[in-house]
Amino acid sequence: METLICGDFNAHHSWWNSSITNNIRSDSLVSWLDSNNCELINESDIQTCSKSANSIIDLSFATQKLYHLVSDWHIDESNASGSDHEIIKFYIRTNAIKLVDNPLCSQFFNLNKADWKLFSEEILNNSQYIDFSQLDSDYNNLNIAAL
């Protein structure tokens, strides 16, 4: 059976943090992972929690067959978690299902058919009615309302 194990383990071990000299709460975890042929998905020494310097306690493991399908483990720096724990992302490749573009989502407009000259004229003609100084504020208000 292929298994993925991810979580806040609060365990410290040199397997994922090379600065650790004394293992803390990790002996039974590492023993279990070894006996079940699990591999570490995390990139070693990448901080996953900002509680303290060099805190690597949010961990991802996979059994060997699944591990070989995992790629691009990384901290998602473009999104905030609202926590002292980082958002971790990675991908699992599969060939069980071939994905195709959904034509309803891929292109809403055929931009090649646009009349760009008319579009430019309309923008210029109507720009006097747009308060460009408010656009940023309106955008932020919409983002806040969406939360």
Contacts in CASP RR format, 6 or more apart in sequence:
PFRMAT RR
TARGET T0000
AUTHOR 0000-0000-0000
METHOD contacts of the structure
MODEL  1
METLICGDFNAHHSWWNSSITNNIRSDSLVSWLDSNNCELINESDIQTCS
KSANSIIDLSFATQKLYHLVSDWHIDESNASGSDHEIIKFYIRTNAIKLV
DNPLCSQFFNLNKADWKLFSEEILNNSQYIDFSQLDSDYNNLNIAAL
1 63 0 8 1.000
2 62 0 8 1.000
2 63 0 8 1.000
2 65 0 8 1.000
2 66 0 8 1.000
3 36 0 8 1.000
3 38 0 8 1.000
3 62 0 8 1.000
3 63 0 8 1.000
3 66 0 8 1.000
4 60 0 8 1.000
4 61 0 8 1.000
4 62 0 8 1.000
4 66 0 8 1.000
4 92 0 8 1.000
5 38 0 8 1.000
5 60 0 8 1.000
5 61 0 8 1.000
5 62 0 8 1.000
6 41 0 8 1.000
6 58 0 8 1.000
6 59 0 8 1.000
6 60 0 8 1.000
6 61 0 8 1.000
6 88 0 8 1.000
7 58 0 8 1.000
7 59 0 8 1.000
7 60 0 8 1.000
8 49 0 8 1.000
8 57 0 8 1.000
8 58 0 8 1.000
8 85 0 8 1.000
9 25 0 8 1.000
9 26 0 8 1.000
9 29 0 8 1.000
9 57 0 8 1.000
9 58 0 8 1.000
9 59 0 8 1.000
10 25 0 8 1.000
10 57 0 8 1.000
11 23 0 8 1.000
11 24 0 8 1.000
11 25 0 8 1.000
11 26 0 8 1.000
11 29 0 8 1.000
11 57 0 8 1.000
11 59 0 8 1.000
12 20 0 8 1.000
12 22 0 8 1.000
12 23 0 8 1.000
12 24 0 8 1.000
12 25 0 8 1.000
12 26 0 8 1.000
12 56 0 8 1.000
12 57 0 8 1.000
13 20 0 8 1.000
13 23 0 8 1.000
13 24 0 8 1.000
13 26 0 8 1.000
13 29 0 8 1.000
13 30 0 8 1.000
14 20 0 8 1.000
14 21 0 8 1.000
14 23 0 8 1.000
15 26 0 8 1.000
15 30 0 8 1.000
15 40 0 8 1.000
15 44 0 8 1.000
16 40 0 8 1.000
16 42 0 8 1.000
16 44 0 8 1.000
16 45 0 8 1.000
16 56 0 8 1.000
16 59 0 8 1.000
17 44 0 8 1.000
17 45 0 8 1.000
17 54 0 8 1.000
17 56 0 8 1.000
18 44 0 8 1.000
18 45 0 8 1.000
19 45 0 8 1.000
19 54 0 8 1.000
23 30 0 8 1.000
33 61 0 8 1.000
36 63 0 8 1.000
37 63 0 8 1.000
37 64 0 8 1.000
38 61 0 8 1.000
38 62 0 8 1.000
38 63 0 8 1.000
38 64 0 8 1.000
38 67 0 8 1.000
39 61 0 8 1.000
39 62 0 8 1.000
39 63 0 8 1.000
39 64 0 8 1.000
39 67 0 8 1.000
40 59 0 8 1.000
40 60 0 8 1.000
40 61 0 8 1.000
41 60 0 8 1.000
41 61 0 8 1.000
41 62 0 8 1.000
41 67 0 8 1.000
41 70 0 8 1.000
41 73 0 8 1.000
41 90 0 8 1.000
42 48 0 8 1.000
42 56 0 8 1.000
42 59 0 8 1.000
42 60 0 8 1.000
42 73 0 8 1.000
42 88 0 8 1.000
43 73 0 8 1.000
43 74 0 8 1.000
45 54 0 8 1.000
45 56 0 8 1.000
46 56 0 8 1.000
46 75 0 8 1.000
47 53 0 8 1.000
47 54 0 8 1.000
47 55 0 8 1.000
47 56 0 8 1.000
47 86 0 8 1.000
48 55 0 8 1.000
48 56 0 8 1.000
48 57 0 8 1.000
48 58 0 8 1.000
48 59 0 8 1.000
48 75 0 8 1.000
48 85 0 8 1.000
48 86 0 8 1.000
48 88 0 8 1.000
49 55 0 8 1.000
49 56 0 8 1.000
49 57 0 8 1.000
49 58 0 8 1.000
49 84 0 8 1.000
49 85 0 8 1.000
49 86 0 8 1.000
50 84 0 8 1.000
50 85 0 8 1.000
50 86 0 8 1.000
51 84 0 8 1.000
58 85 0 8 1.000
58 86 0 8 1.000
58 88 0 8 1.000
60 73 0 8 1.000
60 88 0 8 1.000
60 90 0 8 1.000
62 70 0 8 1.000
66 92 0 8 1.000
69 92 0 8 1.000
69 93 0 8 1.000
69 94 0 8 1.000
70 90 0 8 1.000
70 91 0 8 1.000
70 92 0 8 1.000
70 93 0 8 1.000
71 90 0 8 1.000
71 91 0 8 1.000
71 92 0 8 1.000
71 93 0 8 1.000
72 89 0 8 1.000
72 90 0 8 1.000
72 91 0 8 1.000
73 88 0 8 1.000
73 89 0 8 1.000
73 90 0 8 1.000
74 88 0 8 1.000
74 89 0 8 1.000
74 90 0 8 1.000
75 86 0 8 1.000
75 87 0 8 1.000
75 88 0 8 1.000
75 89 0 8 1.000
76 86 0 8 1.000
76 87 0 8 1.000
76 88 0 8 1.000
76 89 0 8 1.000
79 87 0 8 1.000
80 87 0 8 1.000
81 87 0 8 1.000
END
